[in-house]
Amino acid sequence: MAETASGAMLRRSSHLVLTLAFSLTGAGTVMLGVLLPVLAQAWHLSDSSAGLLFFLQFLGSSLGAVFTGAHRVRALLTGYSLLIASACALAFTTQPFEYAVFFFWGLGLGMAMTATSLYISDRSGDRRAAYLEQLNFAWSAGAMAAPLLLVHVLHTRNPRPLYFSFLGVFLLVALWIVAREIGEPEPVDFRKPVADPLASGSMAMAALVLLAMCAVGVESCLSGWLTTYSHRANLQDVTGGALATSLFWLGILVSRLASSTRLLAVLGRLRVLSGTLLGTAAAVALLIAARHGLAIDAAAALGGISIGPVYPLLLSYLLERSPRGWIFAVAGMGSALFPWMTGALSQHLGSLRLGLIAPCTAAAAMVILRWVVLPRREAWSPASAVRS
């Protein structure tokens, strides 16, 4: 009995440590977007070059999901080791090596995030959905807090202490994995595929995959470029851009919390999906039309509230049918492509506002995919949608 209680305590401690570390990967993911005004000035980056940085970071993240494999703990340790090395390299890198460093930073993030999600999902049993919701909430909390915590860096224009802070914390996480996780037996997932009318047929599955790509692409694009976009609208206010990004992530945090409680039980998955997709398209359009800081902040908050529930809904559904890293990899391609396309369009057209045509197109594509390909009504009860 003592061993059982000890094992349960160790399992709770493991879950807590990995969840806190997961929230830091959220902060690490949005770090480039928040610091972009400082990094662009220090490294003399054009919008096209900044877009390439986003592309390489999220390409690395996508590949990290592919490389995770079946050995979750080994992938955890590899991911956090890459983050430690990349944080150290960021503190001393100069042009043009920042491109390679951010690629490996993304690779470490992708492996750490994917391995954590799959590791906790595999060993959670019937509480899988609840634990995945907790992970998504923790990640969003870290992403939301990062812009406010990084305001000091925007003022001092010296991100080196931040990189060393990431290095120290990720080193502690790696030591925990070596001491407590490396000897644990890998959990085995015995789930069977779930028959669901929504997923019947290759067209519907392809639509869900494309929806996941676009959803993550819009989320990454807005979170990455909002600080710069808002800063350019009001050059005198260096903290305004960080505020817009924080409002965006606060909206995501609130909407994911709401959708994980009673919202799905009342409305059902497809109704929530339809409303959030329409709200996302409207928010991106408002962001393009906005000319002042307050309007940008309002559009950012609306965008976060709208896009927040989309990816967790799709992720929980897809993981039931294929609990492998390819899902994260495919979605990650959207996060690599759309921020890069935004920077390329901004450079070519001479306006970041016009560069936002990229996420606007993705948001419109999501609405079209929802209404043209997927069924208009749910074929299961709302309660089953919540369980999934």
N, C-alpha and C positions, 0 to 999 in steps of 0.2 A: 504493500500500500504506500509505503514511504517512497519507493521508486516511482510509482505512478504519479504521486503528488509532485515529486521532483521533476519528472518528465514533463508534466503539465506546466510547471513553472518555467522550465527551460523553453518550452514551446511558446509561451506567452512573451517571454523576454525576447526570443528570436523574432517573433512577429512585430514587437514594438520597435526593436532596433532596425529591422529591415524597412518598416513603414516610415520611420523618421529619415532613414537614408534615402528612401524613395522620394520623400518631399524635397530633399536637397537636389535630386536629379531634376525636379521641376524647376528649381531655381537655376540650376546649371544650364537647362535647355533654353530659358529665356534670357540668360545673361548677355549673349551676343547682341540681341535686339536692344536691350536697355543701354548697353555701353556703346552702341554703334556711333552716336555722335562723337564720343571721345576717341574711339578707335579709328574712325574715318579720318579725323584730323591728325592723329598721331602717325597713321600709316599712309596718309594721302590717298584715301580710297574714293573712287567714283562710285555712283550708285550701282553701276554694273559690277564693279569689283566687290562691293558689299554684298550684292546678290549672289556672287560666286561663293563668298564665305558662307552664306546661309545654305547654299546648295551643298557645299562640301560637308558642313556639319550634319545636315539631315541625311545626306547620302551615307555618311559614316554611321549614323544612327540606324538607318534602314539595314545596312549590311551587318551591323551588330546584332540585329534581330535574327538575321539569317544564320549567323555564326554561333548562336546560343546553343543549339543542339539539345540532346537529351540529358546531358549532365549539367543540371541547373546550378549546383554549388560551384562547380569548376568555372562556369560562365560568369557567375557572380564575382568570384575572385578575379578573374581576368578583366572583367569590365571595370571594377573599381581600381585595379592596378593601372589600367590605361588612363583612367581619370587622374590618378595621382601623378603619373608621368607627364600627362598633358598639362595639368595645372602648373607643374614646375617649369615646363617648357614655355608656357604662356608668360610667365614672369620675366623671361629673358629673351623672348623671340623678337626678331626684327624682320623687316621686309626682305624677301618675299615668303619667309618661312611660316607666316601666320596661316597660310592656306593649308599646309600639311598639318599644323598643330590642331587647327579646328576640325579637320577631318578625323584625327585620332580622338579628339575630345568627343565628337559625335559618336564615334565607334564605341568608346567606353560607355557613354550614356545609353546607347542602344542595347548593348549587352547587359548592362546593369538593370535597366528598366524591364527588358523582356524576361530575363532570368528571374527577377523578383516576382513579376506577375505570374509566370508559369509555376515557379516553385511554391508560392503561396496558394495558387489555384489548385495545384495537384494534391496538396496535403490538407486542404480545407474541407473536403467531403461535402456534406449537405450545406455548410455555411459558405460555400464558394462565392455566391453572389454577394453576400454581405461583406466578405473580406475584399473582393474586387472593388466594391463601392468605397470601402475605407481607403484602399490604395489610391483610387482616382481622386478622392477627396484630399488626401495628404499631398498628392502631386500638385493638384490645383492650388492648395494652400501655399506650397512652396513657390509656385510660379507667381501667385498674387503678391506675396510678401517681398519677392526679390526686387521689383522696381523701387519700392519705398526704401528698402535697405541699401540700395545702390545709389540713392540720390547723393550721398556723400562723395562717392566716386565721381559722379558727374561734376561736382563742384571742384574737387581737388585734381581731377583729371589724372589720377595715379591709381590704376587698378591693381598694382602689384600686391598690396596687402590682401586684397580680395582673393587673388589666386593662391596665395600662401594659406589663407583660411580654408579654402576648398581642399587644398592639399592635406592639411592637418586633419580635417574631419573625415575625409575619405580614407586616410591612412588608418584612423581608428576603426572605421567600418571594416576595412580589409583585415585588420587584426582580429576583430570579432569573428569574421567568417573563418579565419584560420583556426581560432581557438574553439569555436562552438559549432560551426556548421559543417566543417569539412569532414568530420567523422560521422555525421548523421547519414543514415541510409536514404538514398534517393526515393522520394515518394513515387508510387506507381498510380497512374490514373486509369481507372477501370470504366470510365464513362463510355457509353454506347451512343452512336449517332441518334439524334432526336428527329423524328419525322415531323415536319412542319410545312404546312402549305405555302408559307412565305418563301421557303427555300427550294421548293420543288422546281426543277428545271434549271438548265445552265444559264438562261437569260436572267432570271431573278437573282441567282448567286453572283453573276457578273455585275449586276446592278448594285448589289450590296457592297461588293469589293470597290467599285468605282465611287460609290457614296463615301466609303471609308477614306479613300484617297483624297477626295475633294474636301471632306470634313476636316481632316487633319491638315490639309493644305491651306484652307482658309484660316484655320486656327493659328497655324505657324506663321502664315503671312501677316496676319494682323498683329499678332504679338511681337513679331520681329520688326515690323516697320512703323508701328504706332508711335514709338518714342521719337523717331526721326521726323515723322510726318507732323506730329503735334509741335515739335520743336521748331520746325521750319515755318509753321503758321504763326508762331510767336517767339521770335528769336531772343527777346529780352528775358523770357522765363525759362530757365534751364531745367526747372523741376516739372514744368507742365507736361512734357512728354512722358516722364516717368509716371505722373498721375494718370494720364490716359491709359497707359499699359496696365497699371494697377486696377483701374476701374474695369477694364476688359476682363482681367482674371478674377476680380471680385464677382463680376456677373457670372462667369463660368462656375465659380465656387458655389454661389447661391443657387443657380439653376440645377447643378448636379445634386446638391443636397435636396432640393425640392423634388426632383424627379426620382430620387431614390426612396422617398417616403410614400406619400399617398397619391401623388400625381398620376403615376402609371396605373394604380389600382382604379382610379376614377375615370381616366380618359382612355387608357389602353396605349400600347406602344405606337401604333401607326398614327393615331391622332396627335400624340406628343411629337412624333417625328415630323408630321406634316406642318404643325404650327411652328416648330423651331426652325425648320428649313425656310419657311416663308419669312420668319423674323430675321434670319441671317441675311437673306437676300436684301431685305429692306434696310438693314443696318449698314451693309457695305455701300449701298446706294446713297444713304444719308451721309456716310463718311466721305464719299467722293464729293458730295454737294456742300459739305461743311466748309466754312471759311474762317471760323474763329474757334478759340480754345474751348469754350463751353459747348459749342455744337459738336466738336470732335469728341469731347469727353462723354457727351450723351450718346453719340453714335457708338463709341467704344463700349460703353456699359450695355447698351442694347445688343451689340454684337456678341458680347460675352454671355449674356443671359440666353440668347438664342442658340448659339453654337454649342454651349456647354453639354447638354444631354445627348447630343447626336452620336459622338464617338463611343461613349460608354455603352449606349444601347446597341450599337452595331458590334462592339467588341464582345459584350456578354453573349450575344447571339452567335457570333462566329466561333468563339472559343468552345462553345458546346459541341460544335461539329468538327473542329480541327484544332486541338490544343497544341499548336506548333508555332514556331517563330515566324513562319511565312506571312501570317496575318499582319503582324507588326511591320514586317518588311514592306509589304505591298502598301499599307497605309503610309509608311514612312516615305515612300517615293513621292507622295503628294506633298509632304512637308519639305522635301528637297526641291521639287520642281517649281511650285508656285511662288515662294519667296525669291528664287532666282529669276523667274519670269518677270516679277514685279520690278526688280532692279534693272533688268535688261530693258524693259519697256520705258522705265523712268529715264534711263540714260539715252535711249533712242529718241524719245518724244520730248525730252527736256523738262519733264514734270513728274514728280512722284505721285501727284494726284491722278495723272493719266496712267501711271504704272499700276494703280489699284484696279485697273480694268481686269487684271489677271484673277484676283480673288473674286471680283464681281462676276466674272464668267463662270468660275467654279461654283459660286452660290446659285447662279441661275441653272447650271447643269444639274445640281442636286435636286432642285425643285422639279425639273423636267423628268429626271430619273424616277423620282417618287411617284409622280402622277401618271406617267406614261407606261412604265414597266411594272411597278409593284401594284398589288391589288388595292382597291379603294377601301375595302373593309377588312377587318381582322377576322381570321378564321379560327381564332382561339379566344378563350375568355380572358378578360383583363387580369384575373388572378394568375393565370399561367404566364402572362407576360411579365408580371412582377417576379415570379419565381425564376424566370430565365435571366 
